[in-house]
Amino acid sequence: MKVYFFDCATGVYQGEGFEDEAVIEMIEGVTVVAPPPYRKGEIPVYQCERKAWTVKPLSPEAETGPTPR
């Protein structure tokens, strides 16, 4: 079955793959709910309690790196 991976601590989308349906419930950080479309500068974030994705903007620092001091 097609699954979507997310970071358990942050909910950030990590990619997709295939898992045996019998073991999906035993794996952390996996859902069968597909993330919504997103554009450059955005990232899907999985909300475990709602079992749904949201799309959040990346911080400017994430795209360009830390601001020099």
HTML snippet that shows the backbone in 3Dmol.js (N, CA, C, O; Angstrom):
<script src="https://3Dmol.org/build/3Dmol-min.js"></script>
<div id="view" style="width:600px;height:400px;position:relative"></div>
<script>
const pdb = `
ATOM      1  N   MET A   1       0.852  -1.165   0.000  1.00  0.00           N
ATOM      2  CA  MET A   1       0.000   0.000   0.000  1.00  0.00           C
ATOM      3  C   MET A   1       0.903   1.235   0.000  1.00  0.00           C
ATOM      4  O   MET A   1       1.949   1.242   0.649  1.00  0.00           O
ATOM      5  N   LYS A   2       0.500   2.269  -0.723  1.00  0.00           N
ATOM      6  CA  LYS A   2       1.279   3.501  -0.758  1.00  0.00           C
ATOM      7  C   LYS A   2       1.117   4.235   0.564  1.00  0.00           C
ATOM      8  O   LYS A   2       0.007   4.375   1.077  1.00  0.00           O
ATOM      9  N   VAL A   3       2.248   4.705   1.116  1.00  0.00           N
ATOM     10  CA  VAL A   3       2.243   5.417   2.390  1.00  0.00           C
ATOM     11  C   VAL A   3       3.074   6.694   2.254  1.00  0.00           C
ATOM     12  O   VAL A   3       3.852   6.853   1.314  1.00  0.00           O
ATOM     13  N   TYR A   4       2.888   7.591   3.209  1.00  0.00           N
ATOM     14  CA  TYR A   4       3.581   8.868   3.237  1.00  0.00           C
ATOM     15  C   TYR A   4       4.260   9.008   4.593  1.00  0.00           C
ATOM     16  O   TYR A   4       3.630   8.819   5.634  1.00  0.00           O
ATOM     17  N   PHE A   5       5.539   9.337   4.574  1.00  0.00           N
ATOM     18  CA  PHE A   5       6.332   9.407   5.786  1.00  0.00           C
ATOM     19  C   PHE A   5       6.417  10.840   6.293  1.00  0.00           C
ATOM     20  O   PHE A   5       6.465  11.789   5.511  1.00  0.00           O
ATOM     21  N   PHE A   6       6.436  10.978   7.618  1.00  0.00           N
ATOM     22  CA  PHE A   6       6.595  12.290   8.242  1.00  0.00           C
ATOM     23  C   PHE A   6       7.434  12.137   9.499  1.00  0.00           C
ATOM     24  O   PHE A   6       7.490  11.062  10.098  1.00  0.00           O
ATOM     25  N   ASP A   7       8.088  13.227   9.893  1.00  0.00           N
ATOM     26  CA  ASP A   7       8.878  13.241  11.111  1.00  0.00           C
ATOM     27  C   ASP A   7       7.935  13.231  12.304  1.00  0.00           C
ATOM     28  O   ASP A   7       7.039  14.072  12.384  1.00  0.00           O
ATOM     29  N   CYS A   8       8.116  12.303  13.228  1.00  0.00           N
ATOM     30  CA  CYS A   8       7.206  12.172  14.380  1.00  0.00           C
ATOM     31  C   CYS A   8       7.236  13.399  15.294  1.00  0.00           C
ATOM     32  O   CYS A   8       6.217  13.732  15.900  1.00  0.00           O
ATOM     33  N   ALA A   9       8.361  14.064  15.403  1.00  0.00           N
ATOM     34  CA  ALA A   9       8.466  15.221  16.297  1.00  0.00           C
ATOM     35  C   ALA A   9       7.885  16.490  15.686  1.00  0.00           C
ATOM     36  O   ALA A   9       7.261  17.290  16.382  1.00  0.00           O
ATOM     37  N   THR A  10       8.093  16.673  14.372  1.00  0.00           N
ATOM     38  CA  THR A  10       7.677  17.936  13.739  1.00  0.00           C
ATOM     39  C   THR A  10       6.491  17.794  12.801  1.00  0.00           C
ATOM     40  O   THR A  10       5.809  18.780  12.522  1.00  0.00           O
ATOM     41  N   GLY A  11       6.231  16.591  12.310  1.00  0.00           N
ATOM     42  CA  GLY A  11       5.167  16.372  11.334  1.00  0.00           C
ATOM     43  C   GLY A  11       5.592  16.670   9.907  1.00  0.00           C
ATOM     44  O   GLY A  11       4.789  16.513   8.986  1.00  0.00           O
ATOM     45  N   VAL A  12       6.827  17.095   9.698  1.00  0.00           N
ATOM     46  CA  VAL A  12       7.301  17.493   8.375  1.00  0.00           C
ATOM     47  C   VAL A  12       7.351  16.273   7.437  1.00  0.00           C
ATOM     48  O   VAL A  12       7.843  15.202   7.794  1.00  0.00           O
ATOM     49  N   TYR A  13       6.830  16.483   6.245  1.00  0.00           N
ATOM     50  CA  TYR A  13       6.799  15.453   5.195  1.00  0.00           C
ATOM     51  C   TYR A  13       8.201  14.962   4.876  1.00  0.00           C
ATOM     52  O   TYR A  13       9.125  15.760   4.720  1.00  0.00           O
ATOM     53  N   GLN A  14       8.359  13.624   4.777  1.00  0.00           N
ATOM     54  CA  GLN A  14       9.667  13.020   4.538  1.00  0.00           C
ATOM     55  C   GLN A  14       9.730  12.223   3.232  1.00  0.00           C
ATOM     56  O   GLN A  14      10.807  11.778   2.836  1.00  0.00           O
ATOM     57  N   GLY A  15       8.598  12.038   2.564  1.00  0.00           N
ATOM     58  CA  GLY A  15       8.601  11.284   1.313  1.00  0.00           C
ATOM     59  C   GLY A  15       7.497  10.238   1.295  1.00  0.00           C
ATOM     60  O   GLY A  15       6.610  10.231   2.149  1.00  0.00           O
ATOM     61  N   GLU A  16       7.571   9.365   0.318  1.00  0.00           N
ATOM     62  CA  GLU A  16       6.548   8.325   0.174  1.00  0.00           C
ATOM     63  C   GLU A  16       7.201   6.995  -0.131  1.00  0.00           C
ATOM     64  O   GLU A  16       8.373   6.928  -0.501  1.00  0.00           O
ATOM     65  N   GLY A  17       6.423   5.937   0.031  1.00  0.00           N
ATOM     66  CA  GLY A  17       6.930   4.600  -0.230  1.00  0.00           C
ATOM     67  C   GLY A  17       5.783   3.610  -0.203  1.00  0.00           C
ATOM     68  O   GLY A  17       4.615   3.989  -0.297  1.00  0.00           O
ATOM     69  N   PHE A  18       6.124   2.344  -0.074  1.00  0.00           N
ATOM     70  CA  PHE A  18       5.128   1.284  -0.021  1.00  0.00           C
ATOM     71  C   PHE A  18       5.410   0.409   1.193  1.00  0.00           C
ATOM     72  O   PHE A  18       6.560   0.073   1.472  1.00  0.00           O
ATOM     73  N   GLU A  19       4.372   0.049   1.899  1.00  0.00           N
ATOM     74  CA  GLU A  19       4.477  -0.835   3.066  1.00  0.00           C
ATOM     75  C   GLU A  19       3.356  -1.851   3.012  1.00  0.00           C
ATOM     76  O   GLU A  19       2.308  -1.612   2.413  1.00  0.00           O
ATOM     77  N   ASP A  20       3.591  -2.985   3.643  1.00  0.00           N
ATOM     78  CA  ASP A  20       2.567  -4.014   3.773  1.00  0.00           C
ATOM     79  C   ASP A  20       1.454  -3.461   4.654  1.00  0.00           C
ATOM     80  O   ASP A  20       1.720  -2.941   5.738  1.00  0.00           O
ATOM     81  N   GLU A  21       0.233  -3.568   4.204  1.00  0.00           N
ATOM     82  CA  GLU A  21      -0.912  -3.030   4.942  1.00  0.00           C
ATOM     83  C   GLU A  21      -1.000  -3.586   6.365  1.00  0.00           C
ATOM     84  O   GLU A  21      -1.482  -2.899   7.266  1.00  0.00           O
ATOM     85  N   ALA A  22      -0.547  -4.808   6.574  1.00  0.00           N
ATOM     86  CA  ALA A  22      -0.624  -5.442   7.895  1.00  0.00           C
ATOM     87  C   ALA A  22       0.299  -4.793   8.923  1.00  0.00           C
ATOM     88  O   ALA A  22       0.062  -4.933  10.123  1.00  0.00           O
ATOM     89  N   VAL A  23       1.346  -4.087   8.487  1.00  0.00           N
ATOM     90  CA  VAL A  23       2.299  -3.515   9.437  1.00  0.00           C
ATOM     91  C   VAL A  23       2.219  -1.995   9.558  1.00  0.00           C
ATOM     92  O   VAL A  23       2.911  -1.411  10.393  1.00  0.00           O
ATOM     93  N   ILE A  24       1.404  -1.354   8.756  1.00  0.00           N
ATOM     94  CA  ILE A  24       1.324   0.113   8.770  1.00  0.00           C
ATOM     95  C   ILE A  24       1.007   0.652  10.160  1.00  0.00           C
ATOM     96  O   ILE A  24       1.599   1.646  10.579  1.00  0.00           O
ATOM     97  N   GLU A  25       0.105   0.032  10.868  1.00  0.00           N
ATOM     98  CA  GLU A  25      -0.287   0.499  12.199  1.00  0.00           C
ATOM     99  C   GLU A  25       0.857   0.404  13.214  1.00  0.00           C
ATOM    100  O   GLU A  25       0.842   1.093  14.233  1.00  0.00           O
ATOM    101  N   MET A  26       1.841  -0.445  12.937  1.00  0.00           N
ATOM    102  CA  MET A  26       2.949  -0.637  13.872  1.00  0.00           C
ATOM    103  C   MET A  26       4.121   0.302  13.614  1.00  0.00           C
ATOM    104  O   MET A  26       5.063   0.339  14.406  1.00  0.00           O
ATOM    105  N   ILE A  27       4.081   1.055  12.527  1.00  0.00           N
ATOM    106  CA  ILE A  27       5.201   1.921  12.155  1.00  0.00           C
ATOM    107  C   ILE A  27       4.866   3.360  12.526  1.00  0.00           C
ATOM    108  O   ILE A  27       3.802   3.867  12.173  1.00  0.00           O
ATOM    109  N   GLU A  28       5.768   4.007  13.231  1.00  0.00           N
ATOM    110  CA  GLU A  28       5.574   5.419  13.569  1.00  0.00           C
ATOM    111  C   GLU A  28       5.969   6.289  12.387  1.00  0.00           C
ATOM    112  O   GLU A  28       6.856   5.931  11.612  1.00  0.00           O
ATOM    113  N   GLY A  29       5.309   7.431  12.254  1.00  0.00           N
ATOM    114  CA  GLY A  29       5.665   8.381  11.214  1.00  0.00           C
ATOM    115  C   GLY A  29       5.204   7.985   9.827  1.00  0.00           C
ATOM    116  O   GLY A  29       5.841   8.341   8.835  1.00  0.00           O
ATOM    117  N   VAL A  30       4.097   7.247   9.742  1.00  0.00           N
ATOM    118  CA  VAL A  30       3.562   6.784   8.462  1.00  0.00           C
ATOM    119  C   VAL A  30       2.057   7.013   8.437  1.00  0.00           C
ATOM    120  O   VAL A  30       1.368   6.786   9.432  1.00  0.00           O
ATOM    121  N   THR A  31       1.553   7.468   7.288  1.00  0.00           N
ATOM    122  CA  THR A  31       0.116   7.607   7.095  1.00  0.00           C
ATOM    123  C   THR A  31      -0.240   7.203   5.669  1.00  0.00           C
ATOM    124  O   THR A  31       0.611   7.247   4.780  1.00  0.00           O
ATOM    125  N   VAL A  32      -1.477   6.815   5.449  1.00  0.00           N
ATOM    126  CA  VAL A  32      -1.960   6.525   4.100  1.00  0.00           C
ATOM    127  C   VAL A  32      -2.644   7.759   3.504  1.00  0.00           C
ATOM    128  O   VAL A  32      -3.055   7.741   2.343  1.00  0.00           O
ATOM    129  N   VAL A  33      -2.766   8.822   4.291  1.00  0.00           N
ATOM    130  CA  VAL A  33      -3.373  10.066   3.823  1.00  0.00           C
ATOM    131  C   VAL A  33      -2.330  10.836   3.014  1.00  0.00           C
ATOM    132  O   VAL A  33      -1.267  11.177   3.534  1.00  0.00           O
ATOM    133  N   ALA A  34      -2.628  11.109   1.755  1.00  0.00           N
ATOM    134  CA  ALA A  34      -1.688  11.811   0.882  1.00  0.00           C
ATOM    135  C   ALA A  34      -1.584  13.282   1.276  1.00  0.00           C
ATOM    136  O   ALA A  34      -2.587  13.903   1.626  1.00  0.00           O
ATOM    137  N   PRO A  35      -0.374  13.843   1.220  1.00  0.00           N
ATOM    138  CA  PRO A  35      -0.227  15.267   1.500  1.00  0.00           C
ATOM    139  C   PRO A  35      -0.837  16.095   0.365  1.00  0.00           C
ATOM    140  O   PRO A  35      -0.908  15.628  -0.772  1.00  0.00           O
ATOM    141  N   PRO A  36      -1.273  17.312   0.665  1.00  0.00           N
ATOM    142  CA  PRO A  36      -1.840  18.158  -0.379  1.00  0.00           C
ATOM    143  C   PRO A  36      -0.737  18.693  -1.290  1.00  0.00           C
ATOM    144  O   PRO A  36       0.441  18.630  -0.940  1.00  0.00           O
ATOM    145  N   PRO A  37      -1.111  19.215  -2.452  1.00  0.00           N
ATOM    146  CA  PRO A  37      -0.102  19.841  -3.316  1.00  0.00           C
ATOM    147  C   PRO A  37       0.554  21.018  -2.589  1.00  0.00           C
ATOM    148  O   PRO A  37      -0.078  21.685  -1.770  1.00  0.00           O
ATOM    149  N   TYR A  38       1.817  21.257  -2.898  1.00  0.00           N
ATOM    150  CA  TYR A  38       2.529  22.375  -2.287  1.00  0.00           C
ATOM    151  C   TYR A  38       3.505  22.947  -3.303  1.00  0.00           C
ATOM    152  O   TYR A  38       3.894  22.271  -4.256  1.00  0.00           O
ATOM    153  N   ARG A  39       3.895  24.193  -3.094  1.00  0.00           N
ATOM    154  CA  ARG A  39       4.785  24.890  -4.028  1.00  0.00           C
ATOM    155  C   ARG A  39       6.152  25.124  -3.399  1.00  0.00           C
ATOM    156  O   ARG A  39       6.373  24.827  -2.225  1.00  0.00           O
ATOM    157  N   LYS A  40       7.047  25.653  -4.190  1.00  0.00           N
ATOM    158  CA  LYS A  40       8.363  26.006  -3.693  1.00  0.00           C
ATOM    159  C   LYS A  40       8.195  26.983  -2.536  1.00  0.00           C
ATOM    160  O   LYS A  40       7.408  27.926  -2.622  1.00  0.00           O
ATOM    161  N   GLY A  41       8.932  26.759  -1.462  1.00  0.00           N
ATOM    162  CA  GLY A  41       8.826  27.614  -0.289  1.00  0.00           C
ATOM    163  C   GLY A  41       7.769  27.156   0.701  1.00  0.00           C
ATOM    164  O   GLY A  41       7.518  27.836   1.696  1.00  0.00           O
ATOM    165  N   GLU A  42       7.137  26.000   0.439  1.00  0.00           N
ATOM    166  CA  GLU A  42       6.128  25.441   1.347  1.00  0.00           C
ATOM    167  C   GLU A  42       6.499  24.004   1.674  1.00  0.00           C
ATOM    168  O   GLU A  42       7.263  23.368   0.948  1.00  0.00           O
ATOM    169  N   ILE A  43       5.947  23.494   2.780  1.00  0.00           N
ATOM    170  CA  ILE A  43       6.191  22.106   3.180  1.00  0.00           C
ATOM    171  C   ILE A  43       4.932  21.541   3.828  1.00  0.00           C
ATOM    172  O   ILE A  43       4.324  22.205   4.667  1.00  0.00           O
ATOM    173  N   PRO A  44       4.524  20.314   3.450  1.00  0.00           N
ATOM    174  CA  PRO A  44       3.402  19.679   4.132  1.00  0.00           C
ATOM    175  C   PRO A  44       3.814  19.251   5.544  1.00  0.00           C
ATOM    176  O   PRO A  44       4.921  18.756   5.758  1.00  0.00           O
ATOM    177  N   VAL A  45       2.911  19.449   6.492  1.00  0.00           N
ATOM    178  CA  VAL A  45       3.138  19.057   7.883  1.00  0.00           C
ATOM    179  C   VAL A  45       1.938  18.234   8.329  1.00  0.00           C
ATOM    180  O   VAL A  45       0.795  18.677   8.218  1.00  0.00           O
ATOM    181  N   TYR A  46       2.207  17.024   8.837  1.00  0.00           N
ATOM    182  CA  TYR A  46       1.130  16.128   9.260  1.00  0.00           C
ATOM    183  C   TYR A  46       0.744  16.414  10.703  1.00  0.00           C
ATOM    184  O   TYR A  46       1.600  16.498  11.584  1.00  0.00           O
ATOM    185  N   GLN A  47      -0.546  16.562  10.931  1.00  0.00           N
ATOM    186  CA  GLN A  47      -1.101  16.786  12.264  1.00  0.00           C
ATOM    187  C   GLN A  47      -1.653  15.441  12.760  1.00  0.00           C
ATOM    188  O   GLN A  47      -2.750  15.043  12.370  1.00  0.00           O
ATOM    189  N   CYS A  48      -0.904  14.749  13.610  1.00  0.00           N
ATOM    190  CA  CYS A  48      -1.286  13.404  14.062  1.00  0.00           C
ATOM    191  C   CYS A  48      -2.660  13.372  14.725  1.00  0.00           C
ATOM    192  O   CYS A  48      -3.461  12.478  14.455  1.00  0.00           O
ATOM    193  N   GLU A  49      -2.934  14.345  15.592  1.00  0.00           N
ATOM    194  CA  GLU A  49      -4.206  14.322  16.316  1.00  0.00           C
ATOM    195  C   GLU A  49      -5.415  14.509  15.397  1.00  0.00           C
ATOM    196  O   GLU A  49      -6.504  14.021  15.698  1.00  0.00           O
ATOM    197  N   ARG A  50      -5.228  15.214  14.278  1.00  0.00           N
ATOM    198  CA  ARG A  50      -6.318  15.437  13.324  1.00  0.00           C
ATOM    199  C   ARG A  50      -6.285  14.435  12.172  1.00  0.00           C
ATOM    200  O   ARG A  50      -7.247  14.312  11.413  1.00  0.00           O
ATOM    201  N   LYS A  51      -5.172  13.725  12.052  1.00  0.00           N
ATOM    202  CA  LYS A  51      -4.945  12.813  10.929  1.00  0.00           C
ATOM    203  C   LYS A  51      -5.139  13.531   9.605  1.00  0.00           C
ATOM    204  O   LYS A  51      -5.827  13.048   8.705  1.00  0.00           O
ATOM    205  N   ALA A  52      -4.506  14.714   9.509  1.00  0.00           N
ATOM    206  CA  ALA A  52      -4.626  15.540   8.314  1.00  0.00           C
ATOM    207  C   ALA A  52      -3.342  16.326   8.100  1.00  0.00           C
ATOM    208  O   ALA A  52      -2.577  16.557   9.036  1.00  0.00           O
ATOM    209  N   TRP A  53      -3.115  16.735   6.854  1.00  0.00           N
ATOM    210  CA  TRP A  53      -1.963  17.545   6.494  1.00  0.00           C
ATOM    211  C   TRP A  53      -2.346  19.015   6.451  1.00  0.00           C
ATOM    212  O   TRP A  53      -3.492  19.364   6.168  1.00  0.00           O
ATOM    213  N   THR A  54      -1.373  19.873   6.736  1.00  0.00           N
ATOM    214  CA  THR A  54      -1.490  21.301   6.472  1.00  0.00           C
ATOM    215  C   THR A  54      -0.247  21.677   5.665  1.00  0.00           C
ATOM    216  O   THR A  54       0.746  20.949   5.665  1.00  0.00           O
ATOM    217  N   VAL A  55      -0.309  22.795   4.992  1.00  0.00           N
ATOM    218  CA  VAL A  55       0.852  23.279   4.253  1.00  0.00           C
ATOM    219  C   VAL A  55       1.330  24.547   4.938  1.00  0.00           C
ATOM    220  O   VAL A  55       0.558  25.483   5.145  1.00  0.00           O
ATOM    221  N   LYS A  56       2.606  24.570   5.286  1.00  0.00           N
ATOM    222  CA  LYS A  56       3.171  25.716   5.997  1.00  0.00           C
ATOM    223  C   LYS A  56       4.298  26.317   5.164  1.00  0.00           C
ATOM    224  O   LYS A  56       4.979  25.606   4.426  1.00  0.00           O
ATOM    225  N   PRO A  57       4.490  27.627   5.285  1.00  0.00           N
ATOM    226  CA  PRO A  57       5.615  28.247   4.565  1.00  0.00           C
ATOM    227  C   PRO A  57       6.935  27.878   5.235  1.00  0.00           C
ATOM    228  O   PRO A  57       7.021  27.766   6.458  1.00  0.00           O
ATOM    229  N   LEU A  58       7.947  27.695   4.418  1.00  0.00           N
ATOM    230  CA  LEU A  58       9.284  27.512   4.957  1.00  0.00           C
ATOM    231  C   LEU A  58       9.762  28.856   5.469  1.00  0.00           C
ATOM    232  O   LEU A  58       9.391  29.898   4.930  1.00  0.00           O
ATOM    233  N   SER A  59      10.569  28.838   6.488  1.00  0.00           N
ATOM    234  CA  SER A  59      11.133  30.099   6.963  1.00  0.00           C
ATOM    235  C   SER A  59      12.141  30.581   5.930  1.00  0.00           C
ATOM    236  O   SER A  59      12.751  29.756   5.249  1.00  0.00           O
ATOM    237  N   PRO A  60      12.337  31.883   5.791  1.00  0.00           N
ATOM    238  CA  PRO A  60      13.341  32.384   4.846  1.00  0.00           C
ATOM    239  C   PRO A  60      14.720  31.811   5.122  1.00  0.00           C
ATOM    240  O   PRO A  60      15.505  31.604   4.197  1.00  0.00           O
ATOM    241  N   GLU A  61      15.018  31.554   6.379  1.00  0.00           N
ATOM    242  CA  GLU A  61      16.307  30.989   6.754  1.00  0.00           C
ATOM    243  C   GLU A  61      16.481  29.583   6.203  1.00  0.00           C
ATOM    244  O   GLU A  61      17.595  29.176   5.875  1.00  0.00           O
ATOM    245  N   ALA A  62      15.392  28.843   6.102  1.00  0.00           N
ATOM    246  CA  ALA A  62      15.468  27.467   5.603  1.00  0.00           C
ATOM    247  C   ALA A  62      15.897  27.437   4.140  1.00  0.00           C
ATOM    248  O   ALA A  62      16.573  26.495   3.727  1.00  0.00           O
ATOM    249  N   GLU A  63      15.525  28.437   3.344  1.00  0.00           N
ATOM    250  CA  GLU A  63      15.886  28.468   1.937  1.00  0.00           C
ATOM    251  C   GLU A  63      17.273  29.049   1.704  1.00  0.00           C
ATOM    252  O   GLU A  63      17.984  28.595   0.807  1.00  0.00           O
ATOM    253  N   THR A  64      17.667  30.027   2.480  1.00  0.00           N
ATOM    254  CA  THR A  64      18.904  30.743   2.198  1.00  0.00           C
ATOM    255  C   THR A  64      20.017  30.430   3.196  1.00  0.00           C
ATOM    256  O   THR A  64      21.168  30.804   2.969  1.00  0.00           O
ATOM    257  N   GLY A  65      19.701  29.768   4.268  1.00  0.00           N
ATOM    258  CA  GLY A  65      20.686  29.495   5.301  1.00  0.00           C
ATOM    259  C   GLY A  65      20.644  30.589   6.354  1.00  0.00           C
ATOM    260  O   GLY A  65      19.909  31.565   6.203  1.00  0.00           O
ATOM    261  N   PRO A  66      21.421  30.440   7.414  1.00  0.00           N
ATOM    262  CA  PRO A  66      21.398  31.437   8.497  1.00  0.00           C
ATOM    263  C   PRO A  66      21.883  32.807   8.023  1.00  0.00           C
ATOM    264  O   PRO A  66      22.729  32.918   7.136  1.00  0.00           O
ATOM    265  N   THR A  67      21.335  33.819   8.628  1.00  0.00           N
ATOM    266  CA  THR A  67      21.755  35.190   8.325  1.00  0.00           C
ATOM    267  C   THR A  67      23.141  35.440   8.910  1.00  0.00           C
ATOM    268  O   THR A  67      23.370  35.192  10.094  1.00  0.00           O
ATOM    269  N   PRO A  68      24.074  35.934   8.080  1.00  0.00           N
ATOM    270  CA  PRO A  68      25.421  36.221   8.624  1.00  0.00           C
ATOM    271  C   PRO A  68      25.365  37.308   9.677  1.00  0.00           C
ATOM    272  O   PRO A  68      24.539  38.217   9.589  1.00  0.00           O
ATOM    273  N   ARG A  69      26.234  37.224  10.669  1.00  0.00           N
ATOM    274  CA  ARG A  69      26.253  38.232  11.752  1.00  0.00           C
ATOM    275  C   ARG A  69      27.405  39.162  11.573  1.00  0.00           C
ATOM    276  O   ARG A  69      27.592  40.075  12.378  1.00  0.00           O
TER     277      ARG A  69
END
`;
const viewer = $3Dmol.createViewer("view");
viewer.addModel(pdb, "pdb");
viewer.setStyle({}, {cartoon: {color: "spectrum"}});
viewer.zoomTo();
viewer.render();
</script>
